[in-house]
Amino acid sequence: MPLNLQNVTFTYMKGTPFEKTALHGVSLQIEKGEFVAVIGHTGSGKSTLVQHLSGLLHPDKGSVTVDGVNLNAKNAAAKKARNSVGMVFQYPEHQIFAETVYEDIAFGSRNKGLGPDEVDRAVRDAMAFVGLDFDSFAKRSPFRLSGGQMRRVAIAGVIGMEPDYLILDEPSAGLDPRSRDAVFKEVMALYKKRGIAVILVTHNMEEAARYASRLLVISGGQVILDGVPHDIFTNHKDELLAASMDVPPVYKLADCLNAHGLAVERTPELAALEKQILELRRAKHAD
């Protein structure tokens, strides 16, 4: 059940002095089970890209399909296809609108056409996935929760729709490290348990390196690099710099250590780099 973009071109404010083409003939395919990170500087086209993947924007040219069904058609098959793609916007707490946590999370499931029992199961499952105890939070106002908890409610509302493709637009923006790690822990648990595709839009190179198995680099409305994050961050640094991006800080630290004679391998995990340093130190003392 692949999600496909075929030769997609999109222009904002056509026919005005502010006309801007945000995507130029983009083609790509994303399969269920992939964890794809999308990176690019501000204005590169990455947000426009994922809004096409979710069916929120319609291409001027080209097509967007799920399992061969055009997302922009006006029929039952297209509605079902759109429901298979869930999107959590940047600062998703701004998506919250209902009086209770339960009602907010239930909205998407009801809109999908699920019956009362199915909606209740979906809400309970979604709350469990994001670490919100049902009895403690279901009847509370989402507007009286902490920022991290509100974000979990918003994510749960999309998870409750049980999408095959989950798009996360900067899910860690504005969160402290503990809340950020908690959100990604829950996303990874969902990804591994349900076998969905996760499409992560991020400015954080470390997140892209740490969680994704595939990396899309967007610049000037085109996909300029598409591959394994470690390979791109290791072998395509010049292209990243030319596109106003850089490698993760942990990669820079590894390069700095190597330049000063400490032979370590590049890794997206700071803990793994620390382990290498300790092992080298122990080996040196043993000698």
TORZADREN-963994 format. One line per field, with one value per residue (C-alpha): residue in three letters; x, y, z. Coordinates in nm, 3 decimals, padded with zeros to 5 digits. Each point is the difference from the previous one (the first is absolute). Layout:
<badrens>
residuo	c(ALA ...) $
x	c(X ...) $
y	c(Y ...) $
z	c(Z ...) $
</badrens>
This chain:
<badrens>
residuo	c(MET PRO LEU ASN LEU GLN ASN VAL THR PHE THR TYR MET LYS GLY THR PRO PHE GLU LYS THR ALA LEU HIS GLY VAL SER LEU GLN ILE GLU LYS GLY GLU PHE VAL ALA VAL ILE GLY HIS THR GLY SER GLY LYS SER THR LEU VAL GLN HIS LEU SER GLY LEU LEU HIS PRO ASP LYS GLY SER VAL THR VAL ASP GLY VAL ASN LEU ASN ALA LYS ASN ALA ALA ALA LYS LYS ALA ARG ASN SER VAL GLY MET VAL PHE GLN TYR PRO GLU HIS GLN ILE PHE ALA GLU THR VAL TYR GLU ASP ILE ALA PHE GLY SER ARG ASN LYS GLY LEU GLY PRO ASP GLU VAL ASP ARG ALA VAL ARG ASP ALA MET ALA PHE VAL GLY LEU ASP PHE ASP SER PHE ALA LYS ARG SER PRO PHE ARG LEU SER GLY GLY GLN MET ARG ARG VAL ALA ILE ALA GLY VAL ILE GLY MET GLU PRO ASP TYR LEU ILE LEU ASP GLU PRO SER ALA GLY LEU ASP PRO ARG SER ARG ASP ALA VAL PHE LYS GLU VAL MET ALA LEU TYR LYS LYS ARG GLY ILE ALA VAL ILE LEU VAL THR HIS ASN MET GLU GLU ALA ALA ARG TYR ALA SER ARG LEU LEU VAL ILE SER GLY GLY GLN VAL ILE LEU ASP GLY VAL PRO HIS ASP ILE PHE THR ASN HIS LYS ASP GLU LEU LEU ALA ALA SER MET ASP VAL PRO PRO VAL TYR LYS LEU ALA ASP CYS LEU ASN ALA HIS GLY LEU ALA VAL GLU ARG THR PRO GLU LEU ALA ALA LEU GLU LYS GLN ILE LEU GLU LEU ARG ARG ALA LYS HIS ALA ASP) $
x	c(00.000 00.255 -00.050 00.109 00.074 00.038 00.145 -00.168 00.029 -00.168 -00.002 -00.128 -00.195 00.000 -00.055 00.106 00.326 00.062 -00.016 00.243 00.049 00.061 00.032 00.154 -00.094 00.056 -00.032 00.047 -00.150 -00.038 -00.087 -00.170 00.263 00.242 00.115 00.079 00.147 -00.048 00.247 00.054 00.053 -00.294 -00.175 00.149 -00.341 -00.007 -00.326 -00.163 00.118 -00.156 -00.324 -00.026 00.071 -00.293 -00.235 -00.025 00.140 -00.081 00.281 -00.014 00.160 00.059 -00.179 00.003 -00.128 -00.033 -00.009 -00.087 -00.290 00.028 -00.025 -00.157 -00.290 -00.352 -00.124 -00.019 00.328 00.185 -00.151 00.117 00.346 00.021 -00.102 00.297 00.234 00.008 00.183 00.111 00.085 00.279 -00.118 -00.283 -00.153 -00.145 -00.212 -00.177 -00.355 -00.232 -00.110 00.150 00.301 -00.232 -00.208 00.304 00.162 -00.333 -00.069 00.214 -00.128 -00.361 00.071 00.144 -00.339 00.083 -00.281 -00.014 00.175 00.273 00.049 00.033 00.258 00.193 00.007 00.114 00.270 00.122 00.018 00.193 00.245 00.079 00.024 -00.318 -00.192 -00.364 -00.158 00.223 -00.027 -00.306 -00.243 00.250 00.014 00.296 00.056 00.092 00.283 00.371 00.148 00.141 -00.331 -00.193 00.233 -00.064 -00.376 00.037 00.217 -00.246 -00.282 00.181 00.111 -00.362 -00.084 00.239 00.180 00.235 00.216 00.075 00.146 00.163 00.091 00.266 -00.157 00.273 -00.014 -00.010 00.023 00.256 00.236 -00.201 -00.331 00.170 00.145 -00.338 -00.177 00.254 -00.010 -00.374 00.032 00.261 -00.218 -00.292 00.221 00.138 -00.332 -00.224 00.249 -00.120 00.208 00.123 00.094 00.186 00.056 00.277 00.265 00.182 00.269 00.058 -00.364 00.027 00.318 -00.122 -00.349 -00.034 00.098 -00.036 00.076 -00.146 00.189 -00.212 00.140 -00.153 -00.318 00.181 00.128 00.376 00.101 -00.189 00.173 00.120 00.060 00.346 00.114 -00.134 00.148 00.332 00.045 -00.208 00.107 00.082 -00.347 -00.158 00.205 -00.090 -00.367 00.049 -00.001 00.260 00.084 -00.119 00.210 00.094 00.157 00.198 00.120 00.118 00.186 00.163 00.113 00.145 00.183 00.163 00.112 -00.286 -00.121 -00.378 -00.275 -00.276 -00.330 -00.336 -00.013 00.195 -00.007 00.162 00.274 00.059 00.030 00.267 00.198 -00.016 00.110 00.295 00.092 -00.014 00.211 00.258 00.025 00.022 00.306) $
y	c(00.000 00.265 00.374 00.153 00.345 00.008 00.312 00.232 00.373 00.262 00.381 00.234 00.318 -00.069 00.300 00.253 00.189 -00.236 -00.316 -00.267 -00.355 -00.211 -00.344 -00.077 -00.337 -00.203 -00.378 -00.242 -00.310 -00.083 -00.352 -00.111 -00.089 00.277 00.272 00.297 00.329 00.309 00.284 00.334 00.364 00.237 00.051 -00.313 -00.156 -00.273 00.117 00.033 -00.351 -00.163 00.195 -00.163 -00.341 00.053 00.133 00.346 00.159 -00.096 -00.001 00.235 -00.277 -00.366 -00.229 -00.132 -00.354 -00.261 -00.352 00.149 00.211 00.373 00.191 00.299 -00.183 00.054 -00.351 -00.253 -00.167 00.333 00.080 -00.338 00.062 00.343 -00.154 -00.236 00.301 00.185 00.328 00.160 00.365 00.199 00.111 -00.257 00.129 00.273 -00.277 -00.061 00.134 -00.231 00.040 -00.328 -00.210 -00.288 00.208 00.151 -00.337 -00.154 00.263 -00.156 -00.353 00.116 00.196 -00.318 -00.165 -00.235 -00.114 00.095 -00.316 00.030 00.368 -00.081 -00.271 00.233 00.276 -00.234 -00.152 00.342 00.134 -00.309 00.046 00.358 -00.078 00.172 -00.201 -00.025 00.037 00.294 00.200 -00.097 00.244 00.283 00.315 -00.023 00.372 -00.052 -00.243 00.065 00.075 -00.349 -00.160 00.216 -00.114 -00.362 00.060 00.148 -00.292 -00.247 00.161 -00.090 -00.343 -00.073 00.010 -00.296 00.137 -00.206 00.311 00.240 00.341 00.191 00.363 00.105 -00.200 00.101 00.376 00.197 -00.305 -00.053 -00.299 -00.229 00.070 -00.033 -00.339 -00.116 00.098 -00.185 -00.304 -00.023 00.060 -00.277 -00.239 00.068 -00.035 -00.336 -00.145 00.098 -00.002 00.338 00.246 00.304 00.315 00.240 00.362 00.145 00.271 -00.216 -00.197 -00.216 -00.115 -00.085 -00.201 -00.173 -00.113 -00.016 -00.283 00.224 00.368 00.240 00.328 00.275 00.314 00.240 -00.205 -00.318 -00.316 00.037 -00.298 -00.319 -00.276 -00.142 00.282 -00.122 -00.014 00.348 00.157 -00.174 00.026 00.302 00.272 00.245 -00.034 00.053 00.313 00.131 -00.045 00.194 -00.314 -00.185 -00.333 -00.087 00.142 -00.352 -00.062 00.324 -00.108 -00.334 00.182 00.231 -00.293 -00.175 00.318 -00.001 -00.361 -00.183 -00.262 -00.022 -00.091 00.241 -00.088 00.178 -00.103 00.215 -00.288 -00.228 00.258 00.031 -00.381 00.002 00.267 -00.194 -00.322 00.177 00.152 -00.341 -00.155 00.276 -00.048 -00.378 00.050) $
z	c(00.000 -00.108 00.028 -00.330 -00.135 -00.377 -00.167 00.253 -00.060 00.217 -00.010 00.268 -00.091 -00.373 -00.221 00.265 00.056 00.294 -00.209 00.121 -00.120 00.312 -00.164 -00.337 -00.151 00.316 -00.024 00.290 00.158 00.369 00.115 00.320 00.258 -00.098 00.238 -00.222 00.118 -00.215 00.048 -00.172 00.084 00.045 -00.333 -00.156 -00.066 00.264 00.165 -00.342 -00.080 00.305 -00.043 -00.342 00.154 00.238 -00.268 00.157 -00.316 -00.358 -00.257 -00.299 -00.201 00.078 00.243 00.357 00.053 00.271 -00.140 -00.337 00.132 -00.072 00.330 -00.173 -00.161 00.137 00.072 00.282 -00.099 00.015 00.343 00.129 -00.144 00.165 00.333 -00.028 00.030 00.333 00.052 00.326 -00.064 00.156 00.345 -00.020 00.323 -00.223 -00.158 00.332 00.019 00.200 00.361 00.119 -00.091 -00.094 -00.240 -00.165 -00.066 -00.108 -00.267 -00.273 00.063 -00.015 -00.317 -00.147 00.054 00.289 00.233 00.370 00.123 -00.264 00.084 00.369 -00.073 -00.232 00.263 00.274 -00.220 -00.115 00.355 00.110 -00.286 00.098 00.370 00.121 00.261 -00.112 00.343 00.090 -00.323 -00.209 00.166 00.053 -00.208 -00.240 00.049 00.364 -00.077 -00.032 -00.342 -00.033 00.103 -00.247 -00.275 00.096 -00.021 -00.350 -00.112 00.153 -00.200 -00.323 00.125 00.090 -00.370 -00.039 -00.308 -00.215 -00.047 00.286 -00.089 00.286 -00.071 00.254 00.288 00.247 -00.068 00.324 00.227 00.273 -00.047 00.230 -00.177 -00.340 00.089 00.133 -00.323 -00.215 00.227 -00.059 -00.374 -00.028 00.201 -00.235 -00.307 00.110 00.123 -00.290 -00.286 -00.126 -00.198 00.193 -00.191 00.227 -00.102 00.212 00.025 00.252 -00.181 00.307 -00.003 -00.368 00.055 00.314 -00.099 -00.378 -00.232 -00.306 -00.049 -00.255 -00.043 -00.156 -00.158 -00.250 -00.020 -00.104 00.167 -00.036 00.215 00.086 00.194 00.330 00.254 00.105 -00.363 -00.079 00.314 -00.064 -00.376 -00.108 00.242 -00.280 -00.154 00.341 00.061 -00.346 00.093 00.328 00.217 00.200 00.159 00.354 00.288 00.114 -00.343 00.032 00.343 -00.140 -00.280 00.254 00.214 -00.306 -00.099 00.344 -00.027 00.172 -00.249 00.041 -00.244 -00.090 00.166 00.042 00.367 00.245 00.249 -00.259 -00.058 00.374 00.020 -00.272 00.186 00.328 -00.172 -00.162 00.334 00.173 -00.277 00.038 00.377 -00.046 -00.219) $
</badrens>
